[in-house]
Amino acid sequence: MKKNVAERIEKISYAVREIVEEAKKLEKQGKKVYYMNIGDPIKYDFETPKHLHDAVVEKKHFSGYGDSIGLDEAKQAIVGKARRDGLKGVDEDDVLITSGGSEGIIFSIGALMDPGENILVPKPDYPLYSFYHTFFGGKDNFYYLNEEDDWQPDVDDIRKQVNEKTKAIVVVNPNNPTGSVYSKKILQGVVDVAAEHDLIIISDDTYERIIFDGKKHVVIGSIAKDVPVVTLHSMSKVYLVPGWRLGWMVFHDPAQRIQDYKEACKKLARARLSSVHHHQFGIKAGLEGSHKHVEEMVKKLQKRRDITYKRLNEINGISCVKPEGAFYAFPRIDLPIKSDKEFILDLLHEEGVLFVHGSGFGQRPGTYHFRVVFLAPEETLNIVYNKLESFVNKHF
């Protein structure tokens, strides 16, 4: 019998979604499962802002194909935001609207890298980067985030890992899965490495407004000078519309060094025809309308972050760096376990709590972690952490 699955598919995995299948089996057997694995605010007590709904509903008759690169009024709003962020010289030609941030990841890797080349991705990372890096034939290359330095990128490690086949450096800030927010000093270090080696920076700013304790998000493109930066954005988290699949890419290229790359990304966009047409009317409403919902969301999430940080660090053998942004924590397991995946699956079967194993995001050898999504209401979070504590006390 002929082999029916491409070899490149056998090499890849996406832990965040794949582990759900085990939880579904348990639910079919009647077990209640607390899903703490996927960052979808709408599944909890968050609602899409009314002015975004209204903007899209008003244009619902736009049911034909849209422009492959994106709606003009949406691109104009994105240009306004980019300039406010300090990306000087950006215009509509530098914007590409995508089907969520995920498509931006696919385009940014697929248009840049040939098989055998590499893009430096962080470990731990949002697994879609590693997924498509492998899918497109990239040779594994990564740099570590430093747990002892609040999960900041290890700039010295980035510099060491660059080789003649490296095309770009990926930065995810605020970070998924660790919740870290990068300092200006660290980001300047990344820019310096990129400048030394003529690399592109791919900056994922999906969680840019979800930041705690009064910290500020530094847009890396605003300090990059002549280093080309491709910024990936998504409406999903900050604007509470994950199902709308709205995202965009901004190409900041003052020295005009990556115009061919920008056109290659647009070629991929034309091949998929267009992103969802009428939903794009929500971009202008989101970027130029009220952001009161963001203030309310951050206030609510900071309380949940505080509970998460406190409760996890009170459990024997569990330690957690305090998240500064997004809605994730990446606690470390210092217990006699065989693997963090086995730990998470055993917890799921016994207590009905679903986290994602740290090995699904990448981590330093010999360490074990898991990712927590702390979007759930405080009462639910306490139930979940009680179950985790009970599980650890029972087995260790």
TORFIRO-137693 format. One record per residue: x, y, z of N, C-alpha, C in turn; residue in one letter. Coordinates in steps of 0.02 Angstrom, whole numbers, padded with zeros to 5 digits, always signed. Layout:
XYZXYZXYZa
...
This chain:
+00042-00060+00000+00000+00000+00000+00044+00063+00000m
+00025+00112-00041+00064+00174-00045+00057+00213+00020k
+00109+00250+00036+00107+00294+00094+00063+00354+00078k
+00015+00369+00121-00034+00420+00107-00022+00487+00143n
+00028+00489+00185+00042+00550+00224+00112+00575+00208v
+00117+00639+00193+00182+00669+00177+00228+00665+00239a
+00292+00654+00226+00340+00648+00280+00343+00712+00323e
+00333+00770+00290+00338+00833+00328+00282+00839+00380r
+00225+00806+00368+00171+00807+00417+00187+00764+00477i
+00222+00709+00466+00239+00664+00521+00288+00695+00570e
+00323+00748+00549+00374+00779+00591+00347+00835+00635k
+00284+00854+00625+00259+00914+00658+00203+00898+00707i
+00194+00942+00756+00138+00935+00804+00120+01003+00831s
+00059+01009+00856+00035+01071+00885+00001+01054+00951y
+00041+01057+01004+00020+01030+01068-00043+01062+01096a
-00053+01127+01085-00109+01163+01115-00176+01132+01097v
-00183+01112+01035-00246+01083+01011-00247+01006+01016r
-00189+00976+01005-00188+00903+01001-00206+00871+01068e
-00186+00902+01123-00200+00873+01188-00275+00875+01205i
-00312+00916+01170-00384+00922+01181-00420+00856+01166v
-00393+00819+01118-00426+00756+01098-00433+00708+01157e
-00382+00707+01201-00385+00663+01259-00439+00687+01307e
-00446+00753+01313-00498+00781+01357-00568+00765+01331a
-00577+00767+01266-00642+00751+01236-00663+00679+01250k
-00614+00634+01249-00629+00563+01264-00656+00557+01335k
-00626+00594+01381-00649+00591+01451-00718+00621+01459l
-00731+00675+01423-00797+00706+01426-00851+00658+01401e
-00836+00621+01349-00884+00572+01323-00900+00517+01375k
-00852+00508+01421-00862+00459+01475-00897+00490+01535q
-00915+00554+01528-00952+00588+01582-00910+00627+01631g
-00845+00635+01619-00802+00671+01665-00803+00746+01649k
-00808+00788+01699-00804+00860+01690-00731+00880+01680k
-00719+00922+01629-00651+00944+01615-00647+01020+01620v
-00597+01044+01654-00582+01116+01658-00529+01131+01605y
-00549+01166+01553-00504+01180+01497-00462+01243+01512y
-00398+01233+01526-00352+01288+01540-00296+01289+01488m
-00313+01269+01428-00262+01258+01377-00263+01307+01319n
-00320+01338+01304-00325+01380+01244-00344+01452+01264i
-00309+01499+01234-00319+01570+01251-00375+01602+01213g
-00437+01579+01226-00496+01608+01194-00537+01645+01247d
-00532+01711+01252-00568+01748+01304-00644+01740+01301p
-00670+01729+01241-00743+01726+01232-00773+01664+01266i
-00733+01614+01279-00757+01555+01314-00768+01568+01389k
-00746+01626+01412-00752+01642+01483-00798+01703+01490y
-00783+01750+01533-00829+01805+01546-00806+01870+01513d
-00784+01865+01451-00764+01923+01411-00810+01927+01350f
-00826+01987+01328-00871+01996+01271-00840+02043+01219e
-00855+02030+01156-00833+02073+01102-00864+02142+01111t
-00825+02196+01106-00852+02264+01113-00907+02277+01062p
-00959+02311+01084-01018+02323+01042-01001+02362+00979k
-00955+02410+00984-00941+02451+00925-00906+02410+00870h
-00872+02356+00888-00845+02312+00837-00900+02271+00804l
-00945+02244+00845-01002+02206+00818-01041+02249+00769h
-01056+02310+00791-01098+02354+00750-01065+02369+00683d
-00999+02381+00684-00963+02397+00622-00966+02340+00572a
-00963+02279+00597-00964+02220+00553-01034+02203+00529v
-01082+02206+00575-01152+02190+00557-01177+02239+00504v
-01157+02301+00509-01178+02353+00461-01155+02336+00390e
-01100+02298+00385-01070+02283+00320-01079+02209+00302k
-01127+02175+00333-01133+02103+00323-01151+02084+00251k
-01176+02133+00212-01193+02118+00143-01131+02113+00098h
-01072+02130+00125-01010+02123+00087-00988+02050+00090f
-01022+02009+00051-01011+01936+00054-00971+01909-00005s
-00949+01953-00049-00906+01932-00104-00833+01932-00083g
-00789+01912-00129-00718+01915-00115-00696+01987-00100y
-00650+01993-00054-00618+02058-00043-00553+02061-00081g
-00520+02119-00077-00453+02126-00107-00405+02079-00071d
-00361+02048-00109-00315+01999-00080-00270+02028-00026s
-00252+02091-00033-00205+02123+00014-00242+02154+00073i
-00307+02170+00063-00346+02195+00118-00388+02256+00100g
-00437+02269+00140-00483+02325+00132-00446+02391+00142l
-00458+02439+00098-00422+02503+00100-00431+02538+00167d
-00493+02543+00192-00503+02581+00254-00470+02546+00313e
-00466+02480+00310-00432+02443+00364-00356+02456+00360a
-00329+02456+00300-00257+02468+00293-00239+02539+00315k
-00283+02587+00300-00270+02656+00322-00269+02661+00398q
-00315+02626+00431-00316+02626+00504-00253+02594+00533a
-00230+02541+00501-00169+02506+00523-00109+02552+00515i
-00106+02588+00460-00051+02636+00449-00050+02688+00505v
-00110+02713+00523-00113+02762+00577-00087+02734+00642g
-00105+02672+00657-00079+02640+00718-00003+02631+00714k
+00021+02607+00657+00093+02595+00649+00133+02660+00660a
+00108+02715+00634+00143+02779+00643+00140+02802+00715r
+00084+02790+00748+00080+02807+00820+00129+02765+00860r
+00142+02705+00837+00189+02660+00871+00262+02677+00857d
+00273+02727+00815+00342+02747+00800+00372+02717+00738g
+00331+02685+00696+00357+02655+00634+00353+02708+00579l
+00403+02749+00576+00404+02806+00529+00408+02782+00457k
+00372+02817+00414+00377+02804+00342+00331+02748+00317g
+00294+02716+00361+00249+02662+00341+00189+02691+00303v
+00171+02659+00247+00110+02679+00211+00069+02617+00194d
+00015+02626+00157-00031+02570+00144+00002+02512+00107e
+00052+02527+00066+00086+02475+00029+00125+02428+00075d
+00137+02450+00137+00175+02410+00185+00131+02368+00230d
+00066+02364+00214+00018+02328+00256-00012+02270+00216v
-00018+02213+00248-00050+02154+00220-00097+02125+00272l
-00161+02122+00257-00211+02096+00304-00215+02020+00296i
-00214+01985+00352-00211+01912+00353-00271+01882+00390t
-00281+01819+00380-00334+01782+00416-00306+01763+00485s
-00311+01810+00531-00283+01800+00597-00208+01808+00597g
-00178+01810+00656-00106+01813+00661-00073+01751+00634g
-00109+01695+00636-00081+01631+00615-00060+01632+00541s
-00102+01662+00500-00084+01666+00429-00023+01710+00418e
-00016+01761+00460+00043+01803+00457+00106+01763+00471g
+00101+01716+00518+00158+01672+00533+00175+01628+00473i
+00123+01601+00442+00133+01558+00383+00166+01597+00327i
+00140+01656+00312+00168+01697+00258+00240+01717+00274f
+00252+01739+00336+00318+01766+00352+00373+01713+00347s
+00356+01651+00365+00405+01596+00359+00407+01569+00288i
+00349+01556+00259+00346+01525+00193+00376+01566+00138g
+00372+01632+00143+00399+01676+00091+00473+01689+00099a
+00501+01672+00156+00570+01691+00172+00620+01634+00167l
+00599+01575+00186+00647+01522+00200+00642+01464+00151m
+00698+01444+00123+00702+01384+00082+00721+01324+00127d
+00707+01263+00105+00728+01204+00143+00803+01206+00158p
+00819+01189+00221+00889+01190+00242+00911+01255+00273g
+00872+01308+00263+00886+01372+00296+00851+01374+00363e
+00859+01428+00399+00827+01430+00465+00808+01500+00486n
+00760+01503+00530+00740+01564+00564+00748+01550+00639i
+00778+01597+00675+00788+01587+00746+00723+01598+00783l
+00697+01546+00814+00635+01551+00852+00652+01540+00926v
+00614+01570+00971+00628+01563+01042+00607+01495+01069p
+00639+01474+01122+00617+01417+01162+00612+01439+01234k
+00553+01433+01264+00490+01409+01234+00462+01458+01183p
+00421+01431+01138+00391+01474+01086+00318+01457+01077d
+00282+01503+01044+00215+01487+01021+00224+01434+00967y
+00197+01373+00976+00217+01316+00935+00204+01322+00861p
+00163+01370+00840+00150+01377+00768+00214+01397+00731l
+00259+01433+00764+00322+01451+00732+00364+01389+00717y
+00372+01347+00767+00410+01285+00757+00375+01240+00707s
+00309+01238+00711+00268+01196+00667+00283+01213+00593f
+00276+01277+00575+00286+01295+00505+00359+01300+00486y
+00402+01312+00534+00474+01310+00519+00493+01240+00496h
+00467+01190+00529+00480+01120+00509+00443+01103+00445t
+00380+01125+00439+00339+01110+00380+00372+01134+00316f
+00402+01193+00319+00434+01222+00259+00506+01199+00251f
+00527+01150+00290+00593+01120+00280+00650+01155+00314g
+00635+01196+00363+00688+01231+00399+00730+01184+00442g
+00792+01202+00449+00837+01164+00493+00831+01194+00563k
+00816+01152+00612+00803+01176+00680+00857+01225+00704d
+00834+01282+00728+00880+01331+00758+00838+01373+00806n
+00862+01382+00866+00822+01417+00916+00868+01451+00966f
+00838+01497+01003+00873+01528+01059+00830+01522+01121y
+00861+01523+01178+00823+01514+01241+00799+01580+01270y
+00741+01577+01301+00719+01629+01346+00746+01610+01415l
+00767+01659+01453+00802+01647+01516+00753+01650+01575n
+00737+01592+01603+00690+01587+01658+00715+01626+01719e
+00780+01626+01730+00809+01660+01788+00808+01736+01779e
+00794+01760+01719+00789+01832+01705+00718+01848+01681d
+00669+01820+01716+00598+01833+01701+00579+01817+01629d
+00610+01765+01602+00596+01741+01534+00613+01792+01479w
+00662+01835+01492+00686+01880+01439+00728+01840+01389q
+00730+01862+01326+00774+01828+01278+00847+01831+01300p
+00882+01777+01288+00954+01774+01302+00991+01799+01240d
+01009+01863+01240+01039+01893+01180+01105+01860+01162v
+01145+01841+01211+01208+01806+01197+01194+01740+01161d
+01141+01706+01181+01124+01643+01148+01100+01655+01076d
+01063+01709+01066+01041+01727+00998+01102+01736+00954i
+01150+01774+00979+01211+01788+00939+01248+01723+00923r
+01252+01677+00970+01288+01614+00959+01254+01570+00908k
+01188+01574+00904+01151+01527+00862+01146+01550+00789q
+01161+01612+00775+01158+01636+00706+01211+01600+00664v
+01191+01576+00605+01239+01545+00559+01226+01570+00488n
+01263+01544+00440+01258+01570+00372+01190+01556+00339e
+01151+01511+00369+01085+01494+00341+01028+01530+00378k
+01044+01571+00426+00992+01605+00465+00966+01665+00426t
+00899+01671+00422+00867+01725+00384+00834+01778+00428k
+00813+01759+00489+00774+01805+00530+00775+01784+00603a
+00755+01830+00646+00745+01816+00717+00673+01830+00734i
+00641+01782+00767+00571+01791+00790+00571+01816+00862v
+00531+01868+00875+00521+01894+00942+00447+01895+00956v
+00426+01865+01012+00355+01865+01031+00349+01904+01096v
+00319+01964+01092+00320+02010+01148+00256+02052+01150n
+00216+02047+01204+00221+02003+01262+00220+01930+01240p
+00248+01888+01283+00264+01821+01261+00210+01770+01277n
+00199+01728+01229+00161+01666+01236+00211+01610+01226n
+00226+01568+01276+00183+01549+01333+00203+01577+01401p
+00253+01620+01407+00280+01636+01473+00248+01697+01506t
+00217+01740+01467+00188+01801+01495+00240+01856+01507g
+00300+01848+01483+00352+01899+01494+00341+01958+01447s
+00365+02017+01469+00364+02078+01429+00437+02101+01424v
+00462+02109+01364+00533+02120+01354+00553+02193+01367y
+00611+02200+01397+00637+02267+01412+00666+02299+01348s
+00669+02365+01348+00699+02401+01291+00771+02381+01282k
+00808+02371+01336+00878+02351+01332+00886+02284+01296k
+00844+02236+01313+00847+02170+01281+00829+02176+01207i
+00776+02213+01192+00755+02221+01123+00809+02256+01081l
+00843+02304+01111+00898+02337+01075+00954+02286+01062q
+00965+02241+01108+01014+02188+01097+00996+02144+01038g
+00931+02128+01031+00908+02088+00974+00919+02127+00909v
+00902+02191+00910+00912+02233+00851+00986+02234+00831v
+01030+02240+00880+01103+02242+00866+01127+02178+00833d
+01102+02120+00857+01121+02057+00826+01096+02054+00753v
+01033+02075+00743+01005+02075+00675+01045+02120+00629a
+01067+02177+00655+01106+02224+00614+01174+02194+00597a
+01205+02160+00645+01271+02130+00634+01269+02078+00579e
+01213+02042+00574+01210+01984+00529+01162+01993+00471h
+01137+02054+00461+01093+02069+00405+01030+02024+00407d
+00998+02023+00464+00938+01981+00474+00875+02023+00478l
+00820+01993+00461+00754+02023+00471+00730+02005+00541i
+00694+02050+00573+00660+02035+00636+00586+02025+00622i
+00560+01969+00645+00488+01956+00641+00461+01964+00712i
+00421+02016+00723+00398+02033+00790+00324+02019+00797s
+00306+01973+00841+00236+01955+00854+00212+01997+00913d
+00169+02046+00898+00145+02093+00949+00071+02081+00967d
+00049+02020+00961-00021+02002+00971-00050+02028+01036t
-00012+02026+01090-00038+02042+01157-00016+02111+01181y
+00000+02155+01136+00034+02218+01152-00002+02261+01205e
-00067+02259+01210-00103+02302+01257-00121+02265+01322r
-00107+02200+01325-00124+02162+01386-00061+02157+01428i
-00050+02209+01468+00011+02216+01507-00007+02239+01577i
+00027+02212+01627+00010+02224+01697+00061+02268+01733f
+00040+02291+01791+00084+02327+01838+00112+02391+01809d
+00077+02421+01761+00100+02484+01733+00159+02479+01687g
+00179+02419+01668+00236+02412+01622+00217+02436+01552k
+00266+02451+01512+00254+02476+01444+00279+02427+01392k
+00242+02422+01338+00263+02381+01281+00306+02423+01235h
+00366+02399+01219+00411+02432+01173+00403+02400+01104v
+00384+02440+01054+00378+02415+00986+00449+02412+00956v
+00472+02353+00942+00542+02344+00921+00557+02383+00857i
+00508+02389+00813+00519+02426+00752+00535+02500+00764g
+00512+02526+00820+00523+02597+00835+00595+02611+00856s
+00633+02559+00873+00703+02568+00894+00752+02534+00846i
+00726+02507+00791+00766+02464+00747+00807+02503+00695a
+00793+02568+00687+00829+02609+00637+00823+02576+00568k
+00879+02555+00538+00877+02528+00470+00866+02453+00468d
+00863+02420+00525+00850+02348+00526+00777+02335+00506v
+00764+02295+00455+00695+02282+00434+00657+02241+00486p
+00597+02263+00501+00555+02228+00549+00487+02215+00518v
+00464+02152+00522+00396+02134+00502+00357+02122+00566v
+00307+02164+00578+00267+02158+00639+00203+02121+00624t
+00189+02070+00664+00127+02031+00657+00078+02052+00711l
+00017+02065+00690-00036+02085+00737-00097+02039+00729h
-00138+02039+00780-00201+02002+00779-00253+02041+00817s
-00315+02038+00794-00371+02068+00830-00398+02021+00884m
-00378+01958+00882-00410+01905+00920-00412+01918+00995s
-00356+01936+01024-00350+01939+01097-00368+02007+01125k
-00334+02060+01101-00346+02127+01128-00417+02150+01113v
-00443+02134+01054-00509+02158+01035-00563+02105+01042y
-00545+02048+01070-00593+01997+01091-00635+01970+01033l
-00602+01956+00977-00637+01927+00919-00597+01870+00888v
-00579+01818+00927-00537+01765+00899-00568+01728+00841p
-00635+01724+00840-00668+01689+00786-00674+01728+00721g
-00659+01792+00723-00663+01832+00662-00603+01822+00616w
-00549+01797+00643-00488+01783+00605-00463+01845+00569r
-00445+01896+00608-00419+01958+00582-00348+01970+00607l
-00303+01982+00562-00235+01999+00580-00203+02039+00524g
-00141+02060+00534-00106+02096+00481-00031+02094+00492w
+00004+02109+00438+00077+02115+00438+00094+02187+00420m
+00143+02216+00455+00168+02282+00437+00243+02275+00423v
+00263+02296+00363+00333+02291+00342+00366+02360+00353f
+00409+02364+00403+00445+02426+00417+00515+02418+00389h
+00529+02453+00334+00589+02440+00295+00619+02506+00271d
+00644+02547+00317+00669+02614+00299+00722+02614+00244p
+00765+02563+00244+00819+02560+00195+00800+02523+00131a
+00736+02504+00126+00711+02470+00065+00750+02406+00050q
+00762+02366+00102+00802+02305+00093+00760+02242+00083r
+00696+02244+00100+00656+02183+00097+00593+02192+00054i
+00598+02235+00003+00540+02245-00040+00520+02181-00077q
+00570+02142-00096+00556+02078-00130+00520+02029-00083d
+00540+02030-00020+00507+01987+00031+00435+02008+00042y
+00424+02072+00046+00355+02098+00053+00312+02075-00005k
+00339+02081-00066+00300+02060-00124+00289+01985-00125e
+00337+01947-00100+00328+01874-00096+00271+01856-00048a
+00266+01892+00008+00210+01880+00055+00144+01897+00022c
+00143+01951-00017+00082+01970-00052+00063+01919-00105k
+00113+01889-00136+00100+01836-00185+00063+01777-00152k
+00086+01759-00092+00051+01706-00055-00020+01727-00038l
-00029+01791-00021-00096+01816-00005-00143+01813-00065a
-00117+01829-00124-00159+01827-00184-00180+01756-00200r
-00136+01708-00185-00151+01638-00200-00208+01611-00156a
-00217+01640-00096-00273+01617-00054-00334+01662-00062r
-00333+01704-00113-00388+01748-00134-00398+01807-00087l
-00427+01797-00026-00436+01853+00019-00450+01827+00089s
-00440+01871+00138-00462+01855+00206-00536+01874+00210s
-00569+01857+00266-00642+01868+00272-00658+01941+00259v
-00702+01954+00212-00713+02022+00186-00746+02068+00238h
-00808+02052+00257-00846+02101+00298-00817+02108+00368h
-00782+02058+00393-00751+02065+00459-00697+02119+00460h
-00667+02133+00402-00615+02183+00400-00639+02253+00418q
-00705+02264+00413-00731+02329+00434-00725+02338+00509f
-00712+02285+00545-00702+02290+00617-00633+02318+00636g
-00586+02318+00588-00518+02340+00604-00517+02415+00619i
-00546+02455+00576-00549+02528+00588-00586+02543+00652k
-00642+02509+00663-00680+02520+00724-00639+02503+00786a
-00600+02450+00782-00560+02430+00839-00502+02477+00852g
-00465+02494+00800-00405+02534+00809-00420+02607+00825l
-00475+02633+00798-00490+02704+00806-00547+02717+00855e
-00580+02664+00878-00636+02673+00924-00615+02669+00997g
-00663+02662+01041-00650+02659+01113-00609+02598+01131s
-00563+02608+01180-00524+02553+01207-00540+02541+01281h
-00599+02562+01301-00619+02553+01370-00619+02480+01390k
-00638+02437+01342-00641+02366+01357-00572+02338+01375h
-00519+02368+01346-00451+02344+01360-00433+02359+01433v
-00449+02419+01456-00436+02437+01526-00472+02389+01573e
-00535+02374+01558-00574+02329+01600-00546+02259+01598e
-00526+02236+01539-00498+02169+01532-00433+02162+01571m
-00388+02211+01564-00324+02208+01598-00333+02209+01674v
-00380+02250+01697-00393+02253+01769-00417+02185+01796k
-00461+02154+01758-00487+02088+01777-00432+02035+01774k
-00392+02037+01721-00340+01986+01712-00283+01994+01762l
-00269+02055+01783-00216+02064+01832-00233+02030+01898q
-00296+02032+01918-00317+01997+01978-00309+01922+01970k
-00325+01897+01910-00319+01826+01897-00246+01805+01891r
-00205+01850+01865-00133+01838+01864-00106+01832+01935r
-00129+01877+01979-00105+01877+02049-00123+01812+02084d
-00185+01789+02074-00207+01726+02104-00165+01669+02077i
-00154+01669+02012-00116+01615+01979-00044+01613+02007t
-00012+01669+02009+00057+01674+02033+00062+01650+02106y
+00016+01673+02147+00017+01655+02218+00004+01581+02228k
-00049+01556+02198-00069+01486+02209-00018+01437+02182r
+00009+01450+02123+00058+01404+02094+00121+01400+02136l
+00144+01456+02161+00205+01456+02201+00195+01428+02271n
+00133+01417+02291+00119+01386+02356+00118+01310+02352e
+00119+01283+02292+00115+01210+02283+00185+01180+02285i
+00193+01128+02323+00258+01094+02329+00283+01071+02261n
+00345+01091+02244+00375+01068+02182+00356+01108+02121g
+00316+01160+02129+00296+01203+02073+00321+01273+02087i
+00352+01304+02038+00373+01374+02044+00356+01411+01980s
+00343+01476+01987+00319+01513+01929+00346+01584+01929c
+00375+01604+01873+00394+01674+01862+00330+01715+01853v
+00328+01774+01881+00268+01815+01879+00256+01842+01808k
+00199+01824+01777+00185+01850+01710+00174+01925+01712p
+00199+01959+01661+00192+02031+01656+00144+02053+01601e
+00122+02006+01560+00077+02022+01506+00043+01960+01479g
-00001+01970+01428-00042+01916+01399-00085+01884+01454a
-00102+01821+01447-00141+01787+01499-00117+01715+01509f
-00051+01709+01509-00020+01644+01517+00032+01645+01573y
+00039+01587+01605+00095+01576+01650+00129+01511+01629a
+00194+01505+01644+00231+01446+01621+00270+01418+01681f
+00233+01388+01729+00266+01363+01789+00312+01303+01777p
+00361+01299+01821+00411+01245+01817+00392+01190+01866r
+00405+01128+01845+00392+01070+01887+00459+01043+01912i
+00470+01046+01977+00530+01016+02007+00509+00958+02051d
+00486+00906+02018+00462+00846+02051+00491+00786+02014l
+00494+00728+02046+00522+00669+02012+00473+00639+01961p
+00470+00670+01902+00425+00647+01849+00465+00623+01789i
+00433+00582+01747+00465+00557+01687+00462+00609+01630k
+00405+00643+01625+00397+00695+01574+00340+00741+01594s
+00342+00803+01570+00287+00847+01588+00223+00829+01551d
+00228+00797+01494+00168+00774+01459+00132+00720+01499k
+00170+00673+01526+00140+00622+01568+00108+00652+01630e
+00142+00701+01661+00116+00736+01719+00049+00769+01703f
+00045+00803+01646-00016+00838+01626-00072+00790+01609i
-00056+00735+01576-00108+00686+01559-00134+00650+01621l
-00090+00635+01668-00112+00604+01731-00157+00651+01770d
-00139+00715+01771-00181+00766+01804-00249+00770+01771l
-00250+00768+01705-00313+00771+01668-00358+00711+01686l
-00330+00651+01686-00370+00591+01699-00395+00589+01771h
-00354+00611+01818-00374+00607+01889-00417+00665+01911e
-00399+00726+01890-00432+00785+01917-00474+00823+01866e
-00470+00803+01802-00510+00837+01752-00486+00907+01736g
-00421+00921+01744-00392+00987+01730-00345+00980+01670v
-00356+01022+01619-00315+01018+01559-00270+01079+01552l
-00205+01068+01562-00154+01117+01545-00118+01091+01483f
-00067+01127+01460-00026+01104+01404+00045+01092+01428v
+00073+01035+01412+00140+01017+01434+00193+01064+01405h
+00243+01080+01445+00295+01126+01424+00335+01102+01365g
+00343+01036+01358+00381+01010+01302+00348+01025+01235s
+00283+01042+01236+00248+01062+01176+00268+01131+01151g
+00303+01169+01194+00326+01236+01176+00402+01240+01169f
+00436+01188+01193+00509+01188+01195+00533+01216+01260g
+00589+01190+01285+00616+01211+01350+00688+01185+01355q
+00724+01211+01404+00793+01188+01413+00793+01114+01432r
+00841+01076+01407+00845+01005+01425+00849+00996+01500p
+00814+00946+01524+00814+00931+01596+00765+00971+01637g
+00727+01015+01605+00676+01053+01641+00607+01032+01618t
+00558+01042+01662+00489+01024+01647+00443+01083+01665y
+00394+01096+01622+00348+01152+01633+00278+01133+01609h
+00231+01177+01619+00166+01173+01587+00139+01244+01579f
+00096+01254+01529+00067+01320+01519-00003+01324+01549r
-00014+01378+01585-00079+01393+01615-00110+01452+01578v
-00173+01446+01560-00212+01503+01535-00255+01527+01593v
-00245+01590+01615-00282+01614+01674-00339+01662+01655f
-00374+01646+01601-00432+01685+01580-00495+01671+01622l
-00498+01613+01653-00559+01592+01688-00573+01637+01748a
-00636+01641+01770-00653+01680+01830-00615+01655+01891p
-00609+01698+01941-00568+01683+02000-00591+01619+02035e
-00656+01609+02040-00682+01549+02073-00658+01486+02037e
-00661+01487+01970-00639+01429+01932-00564+01418+01940t
-00526+01472+01938-00454+01466+01947-00437+01433+02013l
-00470+01453+02066-00456+01424+02132-00475+01350+02134n
-00529+01331+02101-00548+01260+02097-00492+01222+02062i
-00469+01248+02006-00417+01215+01967-00352+01208+02006v
-00332+01261+02041-00269+01258+02078-00276+01214+02140y
-00336+01209+02168-00347+01160+02222-00338+01089+02196n
-00363+01076+02136-00357+01010+02107-00284+00993+02092k
-00248+01042+02065-00177+01032+02051-00139+01018+02116l
-00153+01057+02168-00119+01047+02231-00134+00979+02261e
-00197+00959+02257-00217+00893+02282-00180+00837+02244s
-00175+00844+02179-00141+00794+02137-00068+00789+02157f
-00035+00846+02165+00037+00846+02182+00047+00816+02252v
+00006+00836+02300+00013+00809+02368+00000+00734+02372n
-00044+00710+02329-00060+00639+02329-00002+00597+02301k
+00031+00622+02250+00081+00581+02214+00153+00598+02232h
+00165+00655+02263+00234+00673+02276+00242+00695+02349f
